[in-house]
Amino acid sequence: MCRKRLKVFHSILFRISAWILLIGLSGILLVNYFVRFQMRSQMENQITEELLRMRDNGLLCVRQTLLLNEGNLDAEGFELYGDEIEEMLKSAGYREIFLCDRKGRLLSGDGGAFALRRQEEDFQRALEGDSIFVIHYGVQEQCRVFFSIPVIINGQSVGIISCFFDYGELYRGQQDTIRLMTGSIAAAFALICLVICLTVYRILLPIRKLSR
């Protein structure tokens, strides 16, 4: 019995099948990694383009709100008409908005949520005058984006807008596509392996009969 098992493991068919399986699995893993990397990079580029538009629209909303209310285009006007600015930003697609003065003190928004929010890198960078976003990939394929921008009017910083965007639907769609693609590749590889193994078996069958 042991000899038969050893013969099976040392047979040409087993060796060919093992090599095909090893190469195929390695190929599937490489393709899966490459596709995931490319799709995530594509999604982050899309997020960057959208947030750049949102930044420009947000700054335009602030300026328009102050002009419509005949407010000063400065830090005082930004603080005075914070509620109107928040409503205008919500109508432009912003979510979970925090309005702060140029020193980072909260003017409008939930204070409890802001205590955690202000520790994020994007908010700290906004205090320094930079606009950046931070992506958090969570459980159950969540994708949350935190975005903070310094409000610059006439070359002067008047405050900070910090907000949140949910890209979970886009992220889940990409993950579904990756799973479908990986499953299709795995099925095609299994079919190819089966065909190759059957072909090799038929080719080696006369040799096996002769050896007996």
Rosetta silent file (secondary structure, phi, psi, omega in degrees, C-alpha in Angstrom):
SEQUENCE: MCRKRLKVFHSILFRISAWILLIGLSGILLVNYFVRFQMRSQMENQITEELLRMRDNGLLCVRQTLLLNEGNLDAEGFELYGDEIEEMLKSAGYREIFLCDRKGRLLSGDGGAFALRRQEEDFQRALEGDSIFVIHYGVQEQCRVFFSIPVIINGQSVGIISCFFDYGELYRGQQDTIRLMTGSIAAAFALICLVICLTVYRILLPIRKLSR
SCORE:     score description
SCORE:     0.000 S_00000001
   1 L     0.000  -44.190  179.290    0.000    0.000    0.000 S_00000001
   2 H   -64.887  -37.818  179.812    2.789    2.403    0.904 S_00000001
   3 H   -64.977  -38.864  178.778    4.622    1.579   -2.303 S_00000001
   4 H   -63.373  -40.639  178.146    1.537    2.373   -4.356 S_00000001
   5 H   -64.075  -42.317  178.664    1.240    5.732   -2.614 S_00000001
   6 H   -63.454  -38.973  177.961    4.900    6.484   -3.240 S_00000001
   7 H   -63.200  -39.353  178.331    4.483    5.567   -6.893 S_00000001
   8 H   -62.459  -44.942 -178.213    1.546    7.964   -7.159 S_00000001
   9 H   -68.350  -27.469 -179.534    3.554   10.818   -5.610 S_00000001
  10 L   -96.930    2.835 -179.364    6.523   10.140   -7.877 S_00000001
  11 L   -72.368  155.983  179.823    4.466    9.702  -11.017 S_00000001
  12 H   -64.298  -40.800 -179.123    4.814   12.137  -13.921 S_00000001
  13 H   -60.751  -43.314  179.610    1.107   12.968  -13.827 S_00000001
  14 H   -64.498  -42.809 -179.330    1.257   13.934  -10.150 S_00000001
  15 H   -64.056  -44.353  179.286    4.344   16.102  -10.669 S_00000001
  16 H   -63.193  -43.181  179.681    2.834   17.878  -13.657 S_00000001
  17 H   -62.740  -40.778 -179.619   -0.432   18.441  -11.776 S_00000001
  18 H   -64.368  -42.548  179.593    1.436   19.789   -8.734 S_00000001
  19 H   -66.456  -41.929  178.340    3.442   22.238  -10.845 S_00000001
  20 H   -61.547  -43.369  179.678    0.344   23.418  -12.708 S_00000001
  21 H   -63.216  -43.884 -179.848   -1.476   23.918   -9.398 S_00000001
  22 H   -63.571  -47.038 -179.850    1.436   25.840   -7.883 S_00000001
  23 H   -65.114  -40.807 -179.156    1.881   28.087  -10.906 S_00000001
  24 H   -64.650  -46.461  179.434   -1.856   28.663  -11.217 S_00000001
  25 H   -63.417  -39.594  177.482   -2.372   29.599   -7.571 S_00000001
  26 H   -63.290  -40.837  178.835    0.622   31.935   -7.688 S_00000001
  27 H   -64.397  -41.955  179.200   -0.790   33.554  -10.813 S_00000001
  28 H   -62.712  -43.129  179.285   -4.230   33.992   -9.237 S_00000001
  29 H   -64.052  -41.203  179.163   -2.708   35.619   -6.129 S_00000001
  30 H   -65.975  -43.501  178.971   -0.579   37.966   -8.237 S_00000001
  31 H   -63.519  -42.800  179.413   -3.508   38.954  -10.440 S_00000001
  32 H   -61.206  -43.713  178.996   -5.706   39.489   -7.387 S_00000001
  33 H   -64.415  -44.430 -178.477   -3.062   41.711   -5.743 S_00000001
  34 H   -63.896  -43.950 -179.515   -2.478   43.705   -8.935 S_00000001
  35 H   -64.320  -43.410  178.535   -6.205   44.218   -9.554 S_00000001
  36 H   -61.082  -43.728 -179.684   -6.801   45.295   -5.937 S_00000001
  37 H   -63.169  -45.750 -178.181   -3.893   47.731   -6.090 S_00000001
  38 H   -65.803  -42.771 -177.998   -5.017   49.227   -9.396 S_00000001
  39 H   -69.631  -37.905  176.899   -8.669   49.562   -8.382 S_00000001
  40 H   -66.762  -40.742  177.445   -7.827   51.129   -5.028 S_00000001
  41 H   -62.541  -41.129  178.457   -5.456   53.551   -6.744 S_00000001
  42 H   -64.229  -41.953  179.524   -8.169   54.402   -9.260 S_00000001
  43 H   -64.416  -42.584 -179.463  -10.721   54.954   -6.485 S_00000001
  44 H   -67.327  -33.467  174.310   -8.371   57.215   -4.533 S_00000001
  45 H   -65.472  -39.819  177.704   -7.670   59.249   -7.676 S_00000001
  46 H   -64.299  -43.052  177.775  -11.412   59.626   -8.176 S_00000001
  47 H   -61.151  -42.138  179.810  -11.852   60.710   -4.552 S_00000001
  48 H   -59.746  -46.138 -179.728   -9.047   63.252   -4.959 S_00000001
  49 H   -62.922  -42.580 -179.330  -10.668   64.800   -8.044 S_00000001
  50 H   -66.448  -40.140 -178.730  -14.080   64.983   -6.364 S_00000001
  51 H   -70.923  -30.579  174.586  -12.696   66.523   -3.178 S_00000001
  52 H   -64.036  -40.561  176.405  -10.799   69.144   -5.139 S_00000001
  53 H   -66.201  -40.852  179.043  -14.082   70.172   -6.738 S_00000001
  54 H   -64.062  -37.066  178.038  -15.775   70.115   -3.340 S_00000001
  55 H   -62.164  -48.187 -179.880  -13.037   72.320   -1.912 S_00000001
  56 H   -63.239  -41.418  178.562  -13.462   74.903   -4.646 S_00000001
  57 H   -65.935  -37.611  179.734  -17.259   74.779   -4.314 S_00000001
  58 H   -64.529  -44.700  178.299  -16.988   75.091   -0.533 S_00000001
  59 H   -65.041  -35.421  177.466  -14.810   78.179   -0.685 S_00000001
  60 H   -67.267  -38.482  178.234  -17.177   79.672   -3.254 S_00000001
  61 H   -62.709  -41.563  178.907  -20.143   78.943   -0.957 S_00000001
  62 H   -61.096  -47.962 -178.861  -18.451   80.754    1.929 S_00000001
  63 H   -62.689  -44.747 -178.896  -17.746   83.806   -0.184 S_00000001
  64 H   -64.822  -40.708  179.662  -21.256   83.898   -1.652 S_00000001
  65 H   -62.134  -43.595  179.912  -22.893   83.475    1.759 S_00000001
  66 H   -66.516  -38.897  179.692  -20.933   86.357    3.215 S_00000001
  67 H   -68.898  -40.702 -179.964  -21.686   88.575    0.213 S_00000001
  68 H   -65.339  -32.861  179.456  -25.415   87.739    0.257 S_00000001
  69 L   -93.372    8.280  179.560  -25.603   88.590    3.950 S_00000001
  70 L    54.989   37.446  178.024  -23.476   91.698    3.439 S_00000001
  71 L   -90.472  164.050  177.540  -20.951   90.318    5.877 S_00000001
  72 L   -73.478  140.867  178.395  -17.286   91.125    6.040 S_00000001
  73 L   -84.306   62.959 -178.311  -15.007   88.844    4.042 S_00000001
  74 L  -150.250 -173.143 -177.567  -12.904   88.104    7.085 S_00000001
  75 H   -62.627  -34.382  179.458  -12.741   85.951   10.213 S_00000001
  76 H   -65.845  -43.317  178.106  -15.442   88.030   11.919 S_00000001
  77 H   -66.407  -38.947  178.648  -17.874   87.515    9.061 S_00000001
  78 H   -61.595  -41.032  179.982  -17.076   83.792    8.915 S_00000001
  79 H   -73.296  -38.818 -176.135  -17.871   83.431   12.613 S_00000001
  80 H   -67.628  -38.930 -176.269  -20.963   85.650   12.505 S_00000001
  81 L  -109.519   36.931 -179.224  -22.643   83.828    9.609 S_00000001
  82 H   -62.026  -41.049 -178.961  -21.488   80.299   10.488 S_00000001
  83 H   -64.392  -42.838  178.925  -25.017   78.836   10.487 S_00000001
  84 H   -64.766  -38.737  178.250  -25.787   80.222    7.039 S_00000001
  85 H   -64.585  -40.917  179.820  -22.459   78.930    5.731 S_00000001
  86 H   -62.302  -43.654  179.051  -23.179   75.479    7.163 S_00000001
  87 H   -63.719  -39.704  179.059  -26.587   75.326    5.453 S_00000001
  88 H   -65.282  -39.720  179.305  -25.058   76.407    2.157 S_00000001
  89 H   -67.768  -37.713  177.536  -22.360   73.740    2.428 S_00000001
  90 H   -63.341  -39.043  177.653  -24.929   71.040    3.191 S_00000001
  91 H   -67.493  -21.010  178.783  -26.841   71.999    0.064 S_00000001
  92 L   -89.511   -0.340  175.980  -23.548   71.606   -1.853 S_00000001
  93 L   107.894    2.725  178.389  -23.132   67.991   -0.653 S_00000001
  94 L   -75.397  148.999  179.784  -21.047   68.365    2.519 S_00000001
  95 E  -131.853  148.036  179.118  -21.771   66.025    5.448 S_00000001
  96 E    46.895   65.055 -173.092  -21.011   66.226    9.189 S_00000001
  97 E   -87.434  137.618  170.506  -19.657   69.726    8.934 S_00000001
  98 E  -122.611  125.182  174.256  -17.535   71.421   11.588 S_00000001
  99 E  -105.292  129.507 -178.467  -16.796   75.121   11.238 S_00000001
 100 E  -130.272  157.822  173.449  -13.833   76.403   13.237 S_00000001
 101 L   -77.628  178.273 -173.786  -11.975   79.648   13.534 S_00000001
 102 L   -67.884  -13.308  176.631   -8.436   79.888   12.229 S_00000001
 103 L   -95.777    0.357  177.023   -7.062   78.708   15.594 S_00000001
 104 L    93.299    8.931  177.337   -9.148   75.523   15.543 S_00000001
 105 L   -81.784  135.765 -174.908  -11.869   76.539   18.020 S_00000001
 106 E   -69.503  130.709  176.437  -15.273   75.071   17.158 S_00000001
 107 E  -107.314  -35.657 -177.346  -17.856   77.539   15.852 S_00000001
 108 E  -150.848  134.194  179.755  -20.532   75.169   14.549 S_00000001
 109 L   129.787  173.264 -179.030  -21.078   71.402   14.891 S_00000001
 110 L   -73.509  118.814 -177.015  -21.285   68.634   17.496 S_00000001
 111 H   -65.768  -38.110  179.903  -18.719   69.326   20.215 S_00000001
 112 H   -64.217  -44.209  178.815  -18.451   65.677   21.318 S_00000001
 113 H   -68.755  -33.983 -177.422  -17.745   64.420   17.809 S_00000001
 114 H   -69.569  -30.274  179.333  -15.379   67.296   17.173 S_00000001
 115 H   -58.950  -35.668  176.029  -13.237   66.379   20.206 S_00000001
 116 H   -82.749  -35.923 -174.587  -12.294   63.155   18.385 S_00000001
 117 H   -64.737  -36.520 -173.958  -12.337   64.708   14.949 S_00000001
 118 L   -70.680  -11.549  178.003   -9.727   67.345   15.641 S_00000001
 119 L   -81.085  -12.208 -178.453   -7.101   64.665   16.332 S_00000001
 120 L   -68.159  151.881 -176.515   -7.153   63.547   12.690 S_00000001
 121 H   -62.272  -38.366 -176.590   -4.201   64.435   10.508 S_00000001
 122 H   -62.011  -38.070  179.718   -6.288   66.364    7.982 S_00000001
 123 H   -70.482  -40.775  178.714   -7.511   68.805   10.656 S_00000001
 124 H   -63.079  -37.744  178.238   -4.040   69.314   12.080 S_00000001
 125 H   -71.026  -31.283  177.753   -2.730   70.026    8.589 S_00000001
 126 H   -65.398  -33.901  176.122   -5.580   72.478    7.967 S_00000001
 127 H   -62.704  -26.507  179.687   -4.383   74.456   10.984 S_00000001
 128 L   -90.673   -2.013  176.931   -1.067   74.751    9.136 S_00000001
 129 L    99.547    9.937 -179.189   -2.800   75.946    5.955 S_00000001
 130 L  -106.415  150.307  175.114   -2.904   72.677    3.968 S_00000001
 131 L  -109.627  112.759  177.123   -5.903   70.876    2.469 S_00000001
 132 E  -138.374  165.653  175.060   -5.647   67.095    2.718 S_00000001
 133 E  -127.247  155.233  179.409   -7.987   64.155    3.209 S_00000001
 134 E  -123.807  129.353  179.924   -7.644   60.930    5.213 S_00000001
 135 E  -102.284  131.310  175.327   -9.253   57.641    4.137 S_00000001
 136 E  -115.839  117.106  174.450  -10.338   55.077    6.739 S_00000001
 137 E   -95.059  113.998 -175.854  -11.095   51.563    5.498 S_00000001
 138 E  -105.469 -172.018  177.791  -13.235   49.929    8.186 S_00000001
 139 H   -69.239  162.038 -178.936  -14.952   46.615    8.818 S_00000001
 140 H    55.934   35.165  173.785  -17.809   45.501    6.553 S_00000001
 141 H    56.731   45.366  174.769  -16.079   47.248    3.651 S_00000001
 142 E   -85.305  148.002  176.078  -16.565   50.769    4.953 S_00000001
 143 E  -140.348  103.440 -177.380  -14.716   53.654    3.357 S_00000001
 144 E  -112.509  134.872 -177.239  -14.902   56.943    5.239 S_00000001
 145 E  -119.219  123.467  176.348  -13.097   60.077    4.083 S_00000001
 146 E  -104.848  132.914 -171.459  -12.304   62.992    6.411 S_00000001
 147 E  -136.713  128.281  177.784  -11.523   66.281    4.726 S_00000001
 148 E  -129.842  137.090 -179.797  -10.436   69.624    6.183 S_00000001
 149 E  -133.503  136.215  171.837   -9.724   72.833    4.306 S_00000001
 150 E   -76.929  138.057  179.709   -8.502   76.219    5.493 S_00000001
 151 E   -91.329  112.561 -179.116  -10.767   79.033    4.301 S_00000001
 152 E  -110.475  121.999  177.796   -8.631   81.652    2.590 S_00000001
 153 E  -127.410  124.434 -179.570  -10.263   84.936    1.547 S_00000001
 154 L    54.273   37.962  176.120   -8.256   87.737   -0.017 S_00000001
 155 L    80.568    3.992 -178.704   -5.052   85.991    0.999 S_00000001
 156 E  -120.757  140.960  177.000   -6.016   85.721    4.669 S_00000001
 157 E   -78.492  126.665 -178.368   -7.082   82.668    6.672 S_00000001
 158 E  -115.062  -11.499 -179.147  -10.534   83.226    8.205 S_00000001
 159 E   169.490 -170.724 -177.800  -11.389   79.729    9.442 S_00000001
 160 E  -136.380  138.107  172.282  -11.478   75.984    8.797 S_00000001
 161 E  -111.472  123.955  177.273  -14.107   73.683    7.312 S_00000001
 162 E  -123.009  134.041 -173.616  -13.898   70.035    8.372 S_00000001
 163 E  -148.830 -179.164 -174.578  -16.287   67.445    6.984 S_00000001
 164 E  -136.558  141.300  175.191  -16.913   63.773    6.236 S_00000001
 165 E  -131.115  141.372 -179.943  -17.773   61.836    3.062 S_00000001
 166 E  -105.213  115.563  177.270  -18.946   58.244    2.787 S_00000001
 167 L  -111.877   26.137 -178.416  -17.501   56.267   -0.155 S_00000001
 168 H   -61.888  -39.161 -178.986  -18.619   52.881    1.172 S_00000001
 169 H   -63.362  -44.263  178.205  -20.883   52.175   -1.807 S_00000001
 170 H   -63.546  -42.771 -179.089  -18.082   52.794   -4.285 S_00000001
 171 H   -65.999  -43.232  178.813  -15.649   50.684   -2.248 S_00000001
 172 H   -64.584  -37.140  176.809  -18.102   47.789   -1.884 S_00000001
 173 H   -62.081  -41.114  177.986  -18.781   47.869   -5.609 S_00000001
 174 H   -66.077  -39.931  179.478  -15.072   47.539   -6.317 S_00000001
 175 H   -65.685  -37.575  176.254  -14.730   44.662   -3.852 S_00000001
 176 H   -63.597  -40.384  178.369  -17.638   42.843   -5.510 S_00000001
 177 H   -63.481  -42.053  179.335  -15.946   43.303   -8.883 S_00000001
 178 H   -63.702  -43.805  179.562  -12.663   41.922   -7.515 S_00000001
 179 H   -63.538  -41.691  178.858  -14.394   38.891   -6.023 S_00000001
 180 H   -63.753  -43.297 -179.828  -16.245   38.204   -9.273 S_00000001
 181 H   -64.868  -43.914  179.502  -13.047   38.545  -11.286 S_00000001
 182 H   -63.605  -42.134  178.439  -11.077   36.297   -8.913 S_00000001
 183 H   -63.498  -39.429  179.121  -13.823   33.661   -8.960 S_00000001
 184 H   -65.963  -41.955  178.920  -13.936   33.723  -12.767 S_00000001
 185 H   -64.884  -42.008  179.919  -10.152   33.345  -13.016 S_00000001
 186 H   -63.898  -40.639  178.993  -10.174   30.497  -10.479 S_00000001
 187 H   -65.639  -43.151  178.749  -12.948   28.681  -12.369 S_00000001
 188 H   -64.025  -40.152  178.750  -11.140   29.097  -15.685 S_00000001
 189 H   -64.741  -41.253  178.779   -7.896   27.865  -14.131 S_00000001
 190 H   -61.931  -40.525  178.927   -9.644   24.808  -12.640 S_00000001
 191 H   -65.405  -42.423  178.789  -11.096   23.955  -16.056 S_00000001
 192 H   -63.529  -42.772  178.331   -7.698   24.363  -17.732 S_00000001
 193 H   -59.848  -43.842 -179.820   -6.059   22.157  -15.079 S_00000001
 194 H   -61.702  -44.231  179.931   -8.677   19.464  -15.611 S_00000001
 195 H   -63.720  -43.962 -179.586   -8.181   19.506  -19.380 S_00000001
 196 H   -64.000  -44.158 -178.789   -4.381   19.397  -19.039 S_00000001
 197 H   -63.700  -42.093  178.249   -4.476   16.557  -16.499 S_00000001
 198 H   -64.585  -39.173  179.264   -6.833   14.494  -18.669 S_00000001
 199 H   -65.491  -45.577  179.149   -4.661   15.152  -21.716 S_00000001
 200 H   -63.684  -39.434  179.996   -1.464   14.156  -19.910 S_00000001
 201 H   -61.682  -43.376 -179.754   -3.187   11.063  -18.506 S_00000001
 202 H   -68.301  -34.754  178.539   -4.222    9.927  -21.987 S_00000001
 203 H   -67.777  -39.334 -176.680   -0.733   10.613  -23.354 S_00000001
 204 H   -83.872  -12.175 -176.767    0.917    8.634  -20.567 S_00000001
 205 H   -58.228  -45.599  177.545   -1.591    5.771  -20.628 S_00000001
 206 H   -62.047  -36.864  178.973    0.211    3.771  -23.350 S_00000001
 207 H   -65.635  -39.958  179.062    3.536    4.225  -21.507 S_00000001
 208 H   -64.974  -41.249  177.620    1.982    2.972  -18.278 S_00000001
 209 H   -63.523  -40.398  179.178    0.569   -0.078  -20.062 S_00000001
 210 H   -65.109  -39.594 -179.069    3.922   -0.757  -21.651 S_00000001
 211 H   -66.832  -32.072  176.401    5.721   -0.452  -18.313 S_00000001
 212 L   -67.151    0.000    0.000    3.383   -3.003  -16.784 S_00000001
